[in-house]
Amino acid sequence: MLFSMMIVLAFTSTALELMIAARVPIWRRLSAKSPLFNLLNSLFLSFVVGVAFGAAGLVAMGAGVLSTIMSVPGYKFLYWNYDSPQAIALGGNRMVHVKKDIKAQYDKWHIALADFAKLVYTFIKILTFPIWALRWILTKSRPYVKRFNDYVESRKTVTS
């Protein structure tokens, strides 16, 4: 129970730390440069989140250490997104430009992929024609078969 609480606390603390770092450039740069500042931030945020959720002691300390370890890739992403020379050349937020590129590619391929899906659907319909055609015929002919069976039954009772 305590271990799972420590892991949830570490994820919460990491998310909170990276959200703050994304908004405050000085925090982001200091944490990326100084492992001690990053460790102290993680421990402090884990303590604050731990107090908010009733954790203390070793659970908060373990969550702080895990949070510090998990925040390293987060800071690498934040550097790539905000502080790298390419990001600065694009105005400071690369994800905005990545989303625009993805949307442009999606718009370009959307029609082609829709036509390909229609082609695959038609091919599968042709391959499965005997199955769905027989099912359709049997469904539509059910009232006629019932009426014929009733007629045959009525003729048996009349002739008997």
N, C-alpha and C positions, 0 to 999 in steps of 0.2 A: 504494500500500500504506500509506504513512504517512498520507495524507489519510483513508483509510477508518478507520485506527486512531485518528486524532484525532476523527473523528465518533463512533465507538463509545465512546471514552473520554469525550467530552462528554456523551453520553446517560447513560452509567453514572454520571458525576459528578453530573449533574442529578438523576437518580433518587435517588442517595444523599443529596444535599443536601436534597431535598424530603422524603424520609423522615425525616431528622433534624429538619428544621424542623417537621414535623407533630407530632413527639413533644416537642419542646423549645420552649415558647412564647416564651421570651426570644430565642432564635435567630431565630424567625420574625418577631417584631416588629422586631428590630434590622435584619434583612435587608430587610424591607419599607420601613423608614424610611430607611436609609442605603445608597445605592448603593456607597459605598466598602467598607462591611462586607460587602455581598453579593459584590462583586468579589474581595475578599480571601478570603472563604469558598470561592468557586468555584475560585479559583486554588490554594488550599491543598488542597482536596479533589481537584482534577484532578491535582495533583502526587502526592498520596498514592496515588490509584488508578493513576496512570501508573507510579509506582515499583513498585507491586504487579504490573503487567503488562509492565514492561520499557520503558516510554516515557520519554523525557526531552527537555529542551530545548524546541525550537519546537513539537513535537507536544503536549507538556503545556501550553504557553502558549496555543496555539490552542484546545485543548480547554477550557481555563479560560475563555477569552473566549466561546466558543460556549456553554459551560455557563451563564455569567452571562446571556447573552442569552436562553437557553431557560428559565432559572429565573424570569424576570419573570412570564410567565403563570401559572407554578406558584404563585408567591407571591400573585398575585391570587386564584387559586382557594383557597389556604389562608386568605386573609383572609375570603373569602366563607364558607368552611366553618366557621372557628373564631372569627374576631375581629370580624365585622360585628355591628351591633346586632341584626339578626334572628337571627344564630346565637347570640349571647349570650342572647337572649330564649328560644331553644329549648333552652338548656342547653349550648351550645358545639360541637355537631357537627350540622350541617344534613344531612349525607348519611344519617344514621340516619333522620331524619324523611322525607327524599325517598324512601328505600327503602320505608318504611312506606306512603307515599302511592302509590308505584308498585305495591306488592303489593295494596293495597286496590283500585286501579283494575283490576289484572289479575284479581283474584277476581271483580270485578263484571262484567267483559266476557268472561271465559273461556267461560262457558256459551253466550253469544250467538255468539261467534266459532266455537265448536265446531259449533253448529247451522248457522251459515252455511256452514262448510266441508262439512258433510254435505249441505246443499242443493246446493252447487256440484258436489260429487262425483256426486250423483244425476243432476243435469242433464247432466253430461258422459257418464255411463253411458247415459242415454237417447239422447243425440245419437250416440254411437258404437255403438248397439245392432247395426246391420247388420254391423259389423266383428267384434265379439267374439262375436256369435251365430253367424255363419258359421264363424268359427274353431273355436268349440266344437262345432258340428255336424260339421265335417270331422274334428276330432280324435276324436270319439266314434264316427264312422262308419268310421274307417279299418280296423278289423278286419273289418267286414262287407263293405267294398269289396274287401279282399284275398281274403276267402273267395269272393266272387262271381267275381272274376277267376280264381282257381284253378279254380273250377267250370267256367267258360267254357273255360279252357285244357284241362281234362280232357275236356270234351265234344268239342273240336276233334280231340284225339288219338284218341278213340274212333271218331269218324265218318270220319277220314281213312284 
